[in-house]
Amino acid sequence: MKIKKDKKSEFVKELESSKKRQYDKSLPLEVRQEKRYDKLDVIFEEIANKENKYLLYCPDIPFACSLVKIIYEYAKIMKDAGFNVVVLHEVDGFVPKWLDFEWVKDIPKGYLSSKKERTQPEWKFAPSDTIIIPEGFFSIMKSFYQFNPLHKVVLALKM
């Protein structure tokens, strides 16, 4: 059995997090408030400088579908406006081949799982990041519930 030295176990991560919370609670109220304000300043700076990420969840639909086309069009508009956008698919390597516009390959893509390793990649979310999920994908919304620093938006497309 190989032990990965560069990755911390969940137990170690939880232990470190618990120690940090205990330390933060021991600080005087004024210091805790100042730390919160500092965090908010960083978040607002990232948003103002367009350094935050917008993750648009897109289902892996292999046939022509207006939902996928709309998501990619939104991603293109946001990318052209200078925002950091990633279209998030389920399985590593999926690309809607039927969506054959030249600009589609320029849209950054991310994946929730890997075909080869059957594992889920670890995503590092910043407090300024936003996940945008189309309505009707409750299971996806529920899976992102645990990510506290991540803003969640439902994309309503019914007309």
Secondary structure, DSSP 8 states (H G I E B T S, - for coil): ----SSS--HHHHHHHHHHHHHHHHHS-HHHHHHHHHHHHHHHHHHHHTT-SEEEEE-----S--HHHHHHHHHHHHHHHTT-EEEEEEEETT---TT---GGGGGS-EEEEE-TTT---------TT-EEEEETT-HHHHHHTTT-TTSEEEEE----
